[in-house]
Amino acid sequence: ERVLEAAKKLRLKVARGQAVEEEGCEKHREPLKVFCKDDGTFICAVCRESRSHRAHVALPVSDALREYKGQIQAHLQVLKEERDQLLEFREVEMRRSW
């Protein structure tokens, strides 16, 4: 769920022409160059060293984007296959009722 939320936020920012790194941390006014996997949020380098994120798994934004893009594409492929199976089942049932 957090992955999808982060992807949606990122997609909105990209659609608006905003770069994640350029947006900046509200607390420190530093570029958001890190993605905290535990919290599912983009953070700055200062936040990364804070107590609240120090023990968390974090990735550079570019790595996180690649990783989550792959995960989202894999989930999308599964959903497409399930949709195709449902459409095929529906077609068989419609033929049966005729």
Sequence and secondary structure as in RCSB ss.txt:
>XXXX:A:sequence
ERVLEAAKKLRLKVARGQAVEEEGCEKHREPLKVFCKDDGTFICAVCRESRSHRAHVALPVSDALREYKGQIQAH
LQVLKEERDQLLEFREVEMRRSW
>XXXX:A:secstr
 HHHHHHHHHHHHHHTT  HHHH  TTT     EEETTTTEEE HHHHHSTTTTTS EEEHHHHHHHHHHHHHHH
HHHHHHHHHHHHHHHHHHHHHH 
